[in-house]
Amino acid sequence: TGVASLGDTFVINSDYNYMKLFSEGKTTVAASSSATVTHGLGAYPHVMTWIQDGTTVYPAVHSQPISRPNTEVTTSSIVIRNADFVEWTVHYRIYYDI
């Protein structure tokens, strides 16, 4: 493995397992509805989601009101559920390991 001699240099070391991006995108989830994004990986991937509110995009976190979109991850898809009375645009990234 290589050694970085410069203090602010970021070195990717193959000894570590970095997340690999499988898919990314965004979907609009209607009020009181859900949207499904199929990944077909056969395993539970790591998924990150963000909610867009106007021009602001912020992370979807567990402390948000229950009416905000939440995500269920399965071995074949992610299901984004919206219990709110307005539609939301949800950005997502799906990562996998090899």
MIKOL-523773 format. One record per residue (C-alpha): residue number from 0; residue in one letter; x, y, z. Coordinates in steps of 0.25 Angstrom, whole numbers, plus 5000, padded with zeros to 4 digits. Example, Ala and Ser with C-alpha at 12.3 -4.5 7.8 and 13.67 -1.06 7.14 Angstrom:
<nodes>
     n   res     c1     c2     c3
     0     A   5049   4982   5031
     1     S   5055   4996   5029
</nodes>
This chain:
<nodes>
     n   res     c1     c2     c3
     0     T   5000   5000   5000
     1     G   5004   5014   4997
     2     V   5008   5025   5008
     3     A   5004   5039   5007
     4     S   5015   5049   5010
     5     L   5006   5061   5008
     6     G   4998   5065   5020
     7     D   4985   5069   5013
     8     T   4986   5058   5002
     9     F   4974   5048   5002
    10     V   4979   5034   4998
    11     I   4970   5023   4995
    12     N   4975   5010   5001
    13     S   4970   4997   4995
    14     D   4971   4991   5009
    15     Y   4958   4998   5012
    16     N   4944   4995   5007
    17     Y   4939   5007   5001
    18     M   4924   5008   4997
    19     K   4922   5006   4982
    20     L   4911   5014   4975
    21     F   4901   5005   4968
    22     S   4889   5014   4965
    23     E   4885   5029   4967
    24     G   4873   5037   4963
    25     K   4861   5044   4968
    26     T   4846   5041   4968
    27     T   4834   5049   4972
    28     V   4825   5042   4982
    29     A   4810   5046   4982
    30     A   4803   5050   4995
    31     S   4798   5037   5003
    32     S   4806   5028   4993
    33     S   4819   5021   4990
    34     A   4829   5019   4980
    35     T   4838   5007   4977
    36     V   4852   5007   4971
    37     T   4856   4993   4967
    38     H   4871   4990   4969
    39     G   4871   4974   4968
    40     L   4884   4972   4975
    41     G   4879   4960   4983
    42     A   4884   4966   4996
    43     Y   4881   4978   5005
    44     P   4889   4990   5000
    45     H   4893   5003   5007
    46     V   4883   5014   5003
    47     M   4884   5029   5005
    48     T   4872   5038   5003
    49     W   4869   5053   5002
    50     I   4856   5061   5002
    51     Q   4855   5073   4993
    52     D   4847   5084   4999
    53     G   4846   5095   4988
    54     T   4860   5098   4984
    55     T   4866   5092   4997
    56     V   4870   5077   4998
    57     Y   4873   5071   5012
    58     P   4876   5057   5017
    59     A   4864   5049   5021
    60     V   4867   5045   5035
    61     H   4859   5038   5046
    62     S   4856   5050   5054
    63     Q   4847   5056   5043
    64     P   4832   5056   5045
    65     I   4826   5042   5042
    66     S   4818   5049   5030
    67     R   4831   5051   5023
    68     P   4835   5041   5013
    69     N   4842   5028   5019
    70     T   4850   5017   5012
    71     E   4849   5002   5013
    72     V   4860   4994   5007
    73     T   4858   4980   5002
    74     T   4867   4970   4995
    75     S   4861   4975   4981
    76     S   4856   4989   4983
    77     I   4855   5001   4991
    78     V   4841   5006   4995
    79     I   4839   5021   4998
    80     R   4826   5023   5006
    81     N   4819   5037   5007
    82     A   4809   5038   5018
    83     D   4808   5054   5016
    84     F   4797   5061   5009
    85     V   4807   5067   4999
    86     E   4816   5061   4988
    87     W   4831   5061   4991
    88     T   4843   5059   4982
    89     V   4852   5049   4988
    90     H   4867   5047   4983
    91     Y   4873   5034   4986
    92     R   4887   5027   4984
    93     I   4888   5011   4985
    94     Y   4902   5005   4988
    95     Y   4907   4991   4988
    96     D   4919   4983   4991
    97     I   4926   4973   4982
</nodes>
